[in-house]
Amino acid sequence: MLERRTVEHGSTLQGDAMRFRTGTTDDVATLWALRTRCVRETCSSHYPPEVIAPWSASPPPSQYARLLGQGGCVVAEDGQGGLLGFGVFDADANEVDALFVDPDRGGQGIGQALMQRLLAMADREREVVLSASLNAVPFYQRQGFISVREEVYPHPSGVALASVSMRRPW
């Protein structure tokens, strides 16, 4: 049975309150802006500029509005409502579609907290899958994901994006 979590309050983030809420279609532009910043600032350690430029300039895929409309997005905010990160889960595919944390807030447990909430949406009868950017593989491994294979994702921007197919057994 599919379990969905929506809003939780009271998690701590170095003394600040960290809140979680379900993302909506109204959030797409704000979330995509954070995703673009993450691609430029964190993925650039593993990808060349000729990949980063078109990748970061691409618009949100149409599936984002659908997934957010279905309640498949968890947004982490600080006590003042500032965006800390977000994760997107595709329940049909049992797939973590995205997980991004503000580059200035990395290493504070935000990604792990988001992942826990995404996994709560998963069908526990099936493995959870994802396609990880090269820089994110160590994070996903710490969350219990296993590398299946290296692959090349034909990104809609036209670049061939090196990634790692991963799965998480229960």
N, C-alpha and C positions, 0 to 999 in steps of 0.2 A: 504494500500500500504506500502511496506517495504522501509524504508528510511535508508540509510547507510551513516555514516560520516567517513571521512578518516582522513585528517590532519587538525589540528587547532593549531595555534600558539598564544602566548601572554598571556596565563593564568599565574597568579602569584602564587608563592609558596614561601612565606616569603622572598620576594625580588628577588628570582631567577625566571627565565623564566621556565615555565613548558610547554612542547610541547606534542602533541598527534599525533600518527601516526598509520596507520593500520599495524598490525603485519603480518609477512609473514612466510612461512614454514622455511625460513632460521633462524628465531628467536626461533624455538622450543627448542633447547638445552639451550639457555640463559634464556628463560622464565621458563623452567622446573627447572633450577637450583634455581631461585628465589622461585618458588613454594616449592621446597624441603626445602629450608632454612626457609620459613614461617611455614611449617608443624613442623619442629624441634623446632623453636623458639617461635611461637605464639600458635600453637595448643596444645603444651605440657602442657599448663595450664588447659586443659580440658580432656586430654586423657592420659592413662598410657603409660609408656615406651614400654611395649609389643605390643602396638598398633602403637605408633609413629615410632618405628624402621622399621617394614616392610612397613608401609604406606609411609614413607619418602624415602625408598629405591626403590620404584616401578618406572619403566620406564614410559615415557609419553604414554598415550593411543593413539591408531592409529587414533582416531577421532580428535586429536589435529591438525595433519597435514591437515586433511580434512577441519576442521573449519577455520584454518588460511588461507588455500588456497582459501576459499570462502569469505574471507574478514571479518570474524567474530571475529577479535581480535583487541583490542585497546591497544596500548602501551603508557605509560606515561614516559617521559624522562625529565631530568633536562636540563639546558641550555648548558651543555657540552656533552649531549647525554647519560648520565648515566641513567640506568634503575631505575625508581621509582616504577613501578607497571604495572600490565596489567589485562585485563579482556577479557573473551572469551564468545561469545554469539552464541547459536545454533538457527538460525532463523527457521529451520524446526519445532523444538519443542517449540519455543518461550521461551527459557530457558537460564538463566545466568548459564553457565557451570563452570566458574571460575572467581574469582576476588582476586588478591593478591597484597599487597603493601609491599615494603621493610620494614621489622620490625623496622629499625632505622628511618623511615620516617612516622610512623603511627601518626594519629591525626592531619595531616596537610591538610586535604581535598582532598588528592589524590584519595582515594577510592570513595568518593562521586563524584568527577569529572569523574572518570572512569565509575561509575554506570550511570551517566547522559548520557554518550555517548553510553553505551550498551543499555539503554532504548530507545535511538533514533533509534536503529536498530529493535526494536520490532514491531510486528503487533499489533496495538492498538485495533483491534477487538477481541483480545484474552488476557487473563491474562498472565502475565509473571510469570514463575515458576522457582524455584531453590531448591536445596538440600543444606542446610547450615551445616557446621561444627558447633559444639556446641559453640565454642568461637566466631563465626561470627554472631550468631543470633541477638544480640543487634544492631550491625551495620546495618544489613538488615532491622530490624524493623524501624530504623531511616530513611531508604530509602523508607518507605511505604509498606514493605512486611509484610504479616500476617502469623503467624505460623498456619499450617494446622494440622500437627501431628508429633510426634516423630517417627522415623523409624530407622531401621538398614540397612545400605547399605553394601551389600557383595562386599567389595573392591577387585579388581583384585589381590592384594597382598595376599589375603587369610584372612585378618582380617575382623571382623564384625565391621563396623564403625558407631557409633551412630551419627545420624544427625537429622535435622528437615526439613521436607517438608514445603516450604513456597510459597506463591503466592502474586502477586501484582496486584490488580484491578486498572483500570484507573479511 
